Amino acid sequence: MLGGIISVYTAGGAVGCLLSGLIGDRFGRRGTIQIGAVVAAIGTAMQTAAQETILLIFGRLVAGLAIGIIYFAIPMYQSEIAPASHRGFFVGLHAQCIGFGYMTSNWVGYGVYFSSGQVTYRFPVGLQVFWAVLLLAGSCFLPRSPRWLLEKGRTEEAAKVMKKLRRRNADQEVLKKEFIQMRDQITWEKENEVTSLMAILKKPSYRKRLILGSLIQIGQQICGISAINYYQTTMYKSLGIKGSTVLLLAGVWGLTGPLANVFCLLFIIDRVKRRTLFLAGSIGMLIDIAIVQAIVSVYGGSNNTVANGFGIFILILFGVIFSLSWNSGAPVYTAEIFPTQIRAIGGAIGTFWSFVIQVVLAQASPVALTNVGWRYYFFFIACNLVSAVAVYLFLPETSGKSLEEISEVFGDAFVTIHMDEQLKDCAQEGPMDHTGTAKDGEIAHIETKEA
């Protein structure tokens, strides 16, 4: 029953991911976030008011659906408004806020442990309604994605949004070049590329993106983080921890991850290559989980406080390593590898597999921890090894490039533009006011590379 109640949430998330691709193209990135916030408020309200298990489960399904809708829409929006030099930081804020959410929920759970009655579960669940309403209200002040606006032919509005998104004292010529490149690349893709799902699967460069986006999302979950997030209390008990101390340790786990992620956003994500980030994370988590397995297999359940304490430290260190690497790296990479025309559907499919893996692990982990115990960790050791090898062999580097330049990395057309004439037009019309379409001769040539 526990696995079913947990996994119905992630099952709803998987369905929500697929819906978000359709919603994202139709209503825009901001609109998708707003729709998800409304659905989230409804789902959490149902859980809070539930008197029967069936309504609780259905409420979790609806809430999961909402999270699936929002889960990729937010990093997609962040990637489309951020400059290439700081895209990792802005998209990584998505993972940072999720980490703070886990931290808050762990400490709320610890706090209500000392209460009694229905407040022990209705208050933590009901608190989620507040965050959903806050997201809905706050999103009303967000500008629309300039790239989505360009895709829809709303060029003038996109230019105004870009002007607001960049610093007032920024180099106007650099801004104009960024906008012109963005505009003409999206225009060319819109006129020359097909965006149906079958066409995406048939085109090698699009298919490669789809596979890599899915594998990155799968790798983020099978490293072991999902199992620990859901069942860390069981893991602590296997190390001899009991009572409220288990929840206290869960609170510490939830605190260290976000703090490590802050360090990653400030000093790592935009300074270290994406491939290096993923490789270091996979190898670090492999070593970490192997040490945990060794400690649990030898000292698990014993009174050896030194060994068990060290095991807890290594388990918490796993969360730190994850937060310094895959936690922010995965949503950043998935959000940046797709061209504008298929970013919503491509990212949605990739994120769908993340939720599928979470469903499988939510069902399998309690059974595995009960029946095979420490041997279950062999699975995560193997998964991290496979992830490291796959990253080394197959993952193209994307850091430091604009979303339009990344097309060239995957072998797609990259529009190279004669800027001089256009910049003269821009100068005559004022800063960031040039919104016309490409003229004859503006596109010098189209560069492609083998995917």
C-alpha positions, 0 to 999 in steps of 0.5 A, spaced: 500 500 500 505 504 501 509 503 495 502 504 491 500 511 495 507 514 493 507 511 486 500 514 484 503 521 485 509 519 480 504 516 475 500 522 475 507 526 474 508 521 468 502 523 464 502 530 466 509 530 462 506 528 456 501 533 457 506 539 458 509 538 451 502 539 448 500 545 453 507 548 452 506 549 445 499 551 445 499 556 451 506 558 452 511 556 457 508 561 462 501 559 461 503 551 462 506 553 469 499 557 470 495 551 468 500 546 472 499 551 479 491 551 478 491 543 478 496 542 483 492 547 488 486 542 486 490 536 488 493 538 494 486 541 497 483 534 495 488 530 499 487 535 505 480 534 505 480 526 504 476 522 509 477 516 505 483 513 502 481 513 495 480 520 495 487 521 498 490 517 492 486 520 487 488 527 490 495 525 489 494 523 482 491 530 480 497 533 484 502 528 480 499 530 474 500 538 476 507 536 477 508 533 471 505 539 467 510 544 471 516 540 472 519 541 465 515 547 463 519 551 468 527 549 466 524 550 459 522 557 460 528 559 464 533 556 459 529 561 454 530 567 457 537 566 460 543 569 457 548 563 454 553 565 459 549 564 465 544 559 463 546 553 468 545 558 474 538 560 472 535 553 470 539 550 476 535 555 480 529 550 478 533 544 482 535 549 487 527 550 489 526 543 489 531 542 494 528 547 498 522 544 498 524 537 500 528 540 506 521 544 508 517 538 507 522 534 511 523 539 517 515 540 517 515 532 518 519 532 523 515 538 527 508 534 526 512 528 529 511 531 536 503 532 535 497 528 535 491 527 531 489 529 524 494 535 524 500 530 523 498 529 516 493 534 514 497 540 515 503 538 511 499 536 505 495 542 506 501 547 506 502 545 499 496 549 497 499 555 499 505 554 494 501 552 488 497 559 489 503 563 490 506 560 484 500 562 480 500 569 483 507 570 482 507 567 474 502 573 472 508 578 473 513 573 468 514 575 461 512 570 456 518 567 453 521 571 447 523 564 443 516 562 444 513 569 441 518 569 435 515 562 434 508 564 434 510 570 429 509 575 435 516 579 433 515 586 436 513 583 443 519 578 443 523 584 442 520 588 448 521 582 452 528 581 450 530 588 452 527 588 459 530 581 460 537 584 459 541 589 463 539 596 462 547 598 461 548 592 457 552 593 450 546 594 445 550 591 439 551 585 443 543 585 444 541 586 437 546 581 435 543 576 440 536 577 438 537 577 430 540 571 431 535 568 435 529 571 430 532 568 424 534 561 426 527 560 429 524 563 423 528 558 418 527 552 423 519 554 422 519 554 415 524 548 413 523 543 419 517 539 421 515 538 428 510 532 428 512 526 433 514 521 427 518 526 423 522 528 430 523 520 430 525 519 423 530 525 423 537 523 426 539 529 429 532 530 433 532 523 434 539 523 438 536 529 442 530 525 444 534 519 446 540 523 450 534 527 453 531 521 456 537 518 458 539 524 462 533 524 465 533 516 467 540 517 469 538 522 474 533 517 477 537 511 477 543 513 480 539 512 487 537 519 489 529 517 488 530 511 492 533 515 498 529 520 498 523 516 498 525 511 503 531 514 507 528 512 513 528 505 512 536 506 510 537 509 517 533 504 520 538 499 517 544 502 520 541 502 527 537 508 528 530 509 531 525 513 533 525 521 532 532 521 530 530 518 523 526 524 522 531 528 524 536 525 520 532 526 514 531 533 516 539 534 515 539 530 509 534 535 506 538 541 508 545 539 506 543 538 499 540 545 497 546 548 500 551 544 496 546 546 490 547 553 492 555 552 491 554 548 485 550 554 482 555 559 484 561 556 482 560 550 478 555 549 473 557 555 468 564 554 469 565 546 468 563 543 462 557 539 462 560 532 461 565 533 466 560 535 471 556 528 469 562 524 469 564 526 476 557 526 479 556 519 477 563 516 479 563 520 486 556 517 487 558 510 485 564 510 490 559 513 495 554 508 495 559 502 494 561 505 501 554 505 504 553 498 502 559 495 505 558 498 512 551 496 512 553 489 510 558 488 515 555 493 521 548 494 519 543 493 525 549 492 530 551 497 536 557 499 533 555 507 533 562 509 530 561 504 523 553 506 523 555 514 524 560 513 518 555 510 514 550 515 515 555 521 514 556 517 507 549 516 505 548 524 506 554 525 502 551 522 497 546 527 496 551 532 496 555 529 490 548 529 487 547 536 488 553 538 486 552 535 479 546 531 476 541 535 480 542 541 476 546 538 470 540 534 468 534 539 467 539 544 464 542 539 459 535 537 457 532 544 456 538 546 452 539 541 447 532 541 443 531 547 438 525 551 439 520 548 435 520 541 439 523 543 445 516 543 449 515 536 446 522 533 446 523 535 453 516 533 456 518 526 453 525 526 456 522 528 463 516 523 462 522 517 463 524 520 469 517 519 472 517 512 469 523 510 473 521 514 479 514 509 479 518 503 478 523 505 484 517 507 488 514 500 487 521 496 487 525 499 493 521 497 499 520 490 497 528 490 495 530 493 501 526 488 505 528 482 501 535 483 499 537 489 504 544 491 502 545 487 496 540 492 493 545 497 493 549 493 487 543 496 482 545 503 483 553 502 483 551 498 476 547 504 474 552 509 476 557 506 472 553 505 466 551 512 466 559 514 467 560 510 460 554 513 456 556 520 458 563 519 456 562 516 449 555 519 447 554 526 450 556 532 446 558 538 450 553 544 450 556 549 455 557 556 453 553 556 447 546 559 445 540 555 444 541 557 437 548 555 436 547 548 440 543 546 433 550 546 430 553 541 435 547 536 433 548 537 426 542 541 424 542 548 420 545 554 423 543 560 420 549 565 419 547 572 418 550 578 415 549 583 421 552 590 418 546 592 414 541 590 420 545 593 425 545 600 421 537 599 421 537 597 428 541 604 430 536 608 426 530 605 429 533 605 436 535 600 441 532 593 440 526 596 436 528 592 430 523 587 429 523 586 421 524 579 418 530 577 415 531 580 408 534 577 402 542 577 403 541 577 410 542 570 411 549 569 408 549 561 409 547 555 413 552 551 416 551 544 418 555 539 421 555 531 421 551 529 427 
